[in-house]
Amino acid sequence: MHILSKSTYIKGLQCEKALYMHKKHPYLRDKLSIEQRAKFQRGTDVGVLAHEVFPGGIDMSPSSPSQFPKKAQETWDNLSNPEVNVMYEAVFQYNDTLIMLDILVRDGDRWLAVEVKSSLRLSDTYYNDAALQYYVLKGCGVPLSDFRLMYLNGDYVKNGPIDVRQLFKMESVMEYVVEREDFVAKNVERLKAVVALPHAPMVDIGTQCNDPYPCDFQGHCWKYVPKDSFLFTTAMDDDVLFQSYLNGVNTNAKMMQQLDPDSEEAHQIDALETGSYYIDYKTLYSLAPQPKPKSVAFLNLLLNRPAVPEIDGMRPYEEMILAFAIQGKYENAAAIDPMLPTNHRRDDMAAVTSQRWDDMAADGCFVWDCFDDHNRWRESIDLLIEKLSHYDLIVCFTPQNLTTTLLRHEIIQNQSVGYKIFNLFDILQQTRFYHPAIKRGLTLQHLETALFGEAKLFEHSRILLEATGNDLISYQQAREDLITENEMVAKTYQHLFK
């Protein structure tokens, strides 16, 4: 039975305690998020597609962990079988370390090793991953002609059926992995010793909790850190916060002694202790729309960026608009767009009673989607141009530059119209908005917690289409989410700019 694998080796490089907990106390890990599951599924799908670059191979994937020894032996037997030229998920084990190589291709009297990544560029983690695999392959005596990382080609444009040889590109990392052999060997021995410890190693919390990946044992390791600790602030870099924390400045009171009382960090700590939020109101008021717009549209776009392009003319991870919701507000009921119903439409099949605002005559919500046929996504462009042209101001909440997105799709035809976009995400960033919930990211869900108490939003529509396929029930839920999120944007705008 093996002790280390690719994933546990990378986890151990990040944090020894995380490796130990994963091996000895896996039940204490945090719940896997929908986003993480979607990323894992995307990686699997891209890996399977990459097999077509080297077709006709044998899939060595074990059906369960108990099959690892059997598959390792079968992989070894296939190396000397002249009828086997390609293997997928080939299993090798050396020095208590197991790997499953994505693709192994016969190259004369040697073998070409290929590891597939579902990204547009390579990271240090991918190189470390490859170095471990080389270490195991060499230890098993597999003669290699090269080791390559295969990843998505951002310049590939789909034109007809996917051309896998153009979709992917490869980079040889042979020189790198050979140079890292001693480094890997030392770390394998070190991490095996960690797993053999009678108790979890003493590792203080630190920047490694989120670098290069968020650790899935943070709930366990951070359980004794007070929820109002300055470690949850954002005004200072995490390395500075942890350095102070580990050097004895481990309470808010001690940290406040080090700070200017009028500093952003001090304001954030005060917000922590009072359970409120901090915002620079002077900056907020300076950013308020002037003059007050007579008509406002609240816009929510659901963008999808498939790793493998689905539609001709598109590249890997190029965005497409799969749905949008526009909720309009007018001072003059006669000015209402005739295309925008005064009732509050959830979709073409359902409508609910309109919700009135104190200072507006009418409101409505128009929802469009192409969940059932992604080829229709460009229909959204003309619709958005028509709808948005009726408003003085377009309010949204997104970490992306929505003006750039609208320009890219020619929804806003020139820069002079860009002033219509009022992105609350950018506004809150500029006003240094802070609440402890946003330490995990400034999202609508966390914003709702900060401004209005417990969050009711569940923003899974953002990654819905990565995971559900043609799930009509989920599509209906996504439509509901679009409107619910849009209502939160409207509520936030109303709250901030009363």
ABEGO torsion letter per residue (X at the ends): XBABBAAAAAAAAABAAAAAAAAABAAABBBBBAAAAAAAAAAAAAAAAAAAABBGBBBABBABAAAAAAAAAAAAAAAABAABABBBGBBBBBGGBBBBBABBBBBEABBBBBBBBABABBBAAAAAAAAAAAAAAAAAGBBBABBBBBBBBAABBBBEBBBAAAABBBBBAAAAAAAAAAAAAAAAAAAAAAAABABBBBBBBBAAAAOABBBAAAAAAAAABBAABAAABAABBAAAAAAAAAAGBABAAAAAAABBAABAAAAAAAAAAAGBBBBBAAAAAAABBOBBBABBBBBBBBBBBBABBABBGBBBGBBBBABBBBBBBBABAAABBAABBABBBABAABBBBBBBBAABABBBBBBBBAAABAAAAAAAAAAAAAAAAABABBBBBBABBAAAAAAAAGABABAAAAAABBBAAAAAAAAGBBBAAAAAEBBAAAAAAAAAEBBABBBAAAAAAAAAEBBAAAAAAAAAAAAAAAAAAAAAAAAABX
